[in-house]
Amino acid sequence: MSVENGFDPKDLEEITSRKPSKFKMKKSDYKELGRNLLLGSVDFAVGSIKAVGLIATVTDNKSRTNKSPEHLKYSWEDRPYESENRDI
């Protein structure tokens, strides 16, 4: 038994010798296909909106960073009410 790419050559010959069959869709198949397309498009839209919201919050947080030097006003030596070097 010679196995080529995980398939037995006899099986490959049998599969390729089959006549192609046509699949006829019924009315219920079309309904199911339409329903699946609708649900898939809704899921895609909801996921896209969530992704846009997430990206918007991340970029908004980056723009809110403190770019002024005011946050560097106090060093570790002269923090008010915590420093040993100041008489308050």
C-alpha positions in Angstrom: 0.0 0.0 0.0 1.7 3.1 -1.3 0.5 6.3 0.4 1.2 9.5 -1.4 0.5 12.8 0.4 -1.7 11.0 2.9 -4.0 9.5 0.3 -4.1 6.0 -1.1 -3.7 6.2 -5.0 -6.7 3.9 -5.4 -8.8 6.4 -3.5 -7.6 9.2 -5.6 -8.4 7.3 -8.8 -11.9 6.5 -7.5 -12.5 10.2 -6.5 -11.4 11.5 -9.9 -13.4 9.0 -11.9 -16.7 10.1 -10.3 -19.1 12.0 -12.4 -19.6 15.6 -11.3 -22.9 16.0 -9.5 -25.0 19.1 -9.6 -26.5 20.4 -6.4 -29.9 21.9 -6.6 -30.8 24.4 -4.0 -34.3 24.3 -2.5 -36.4 27.3 -1.3 -35.4 26.5 2.3 -31.7 26.5 1.3 -32.0 30.0 -0.2 -33.8 31.2 3.0 -31.0 29.8 5.1 -28.3 31.3 2.9 -30.0 34.7 3.1 -30.3 34.5 6.9 -26.6 33.5 7.2 -25.6 36.4 4.9 -27.7 38.9 7.0 -26.3 37.6 10.3 -22.8 37.7 9.0 -23.1 41.2 7.7 -24.5 42.4 11.1 -21.7 40.7 12.9 -19.2 42.3 10.6 -20.8 45.8 11.1 -20.8 45.4 14.9 -17.2 44.3 14.9 -16.1 47.2 12.7 -17.9 49.7 15.0 -16.2 48.2 18.0 -12.8 48.3 16.3 -13.3 52.0 15.4 -14.4 52.8 19.0 -11.3 51.1 20.4 -9.0 52.9 18.0 -10.7 56.2 18.8 -10.2 55.8 22.5 -6.5 54.8 22.1 -5.8 57.8 19.9 -7.8 60.1 22.2 -5.7 59.0 25.2 -2.5 59.7 23.3 -3.7 63.2 22.5 -4.6 63.9 26.2 -1.0 63.3 27.5 0.4 66.2 29.4 2.8 68.0 27.1 3.4 71.0 29.3 6.4 71.1 31.6 4.0 71.8 34.6 4.1 68.2 35.7 7.9 68.6 36.2 7.3 71.5 38.6 8.3 69.6 41.7 11.3 67.4 42.1 11.7 64.7 44.7 13.4 67.2 47.0 10.8 69.9 47.1 7.4 68.3 47.1 5.2 70.3 49.4 4.2 68.7 52.7 6.5 65.7 52.1 9.9 67.3 52.1 12.3 67.1 55.0 14.2 70.1 53.6 11.4 72.6 53.9 9.9 74.2 57.0 6.2 74.4 56.4 
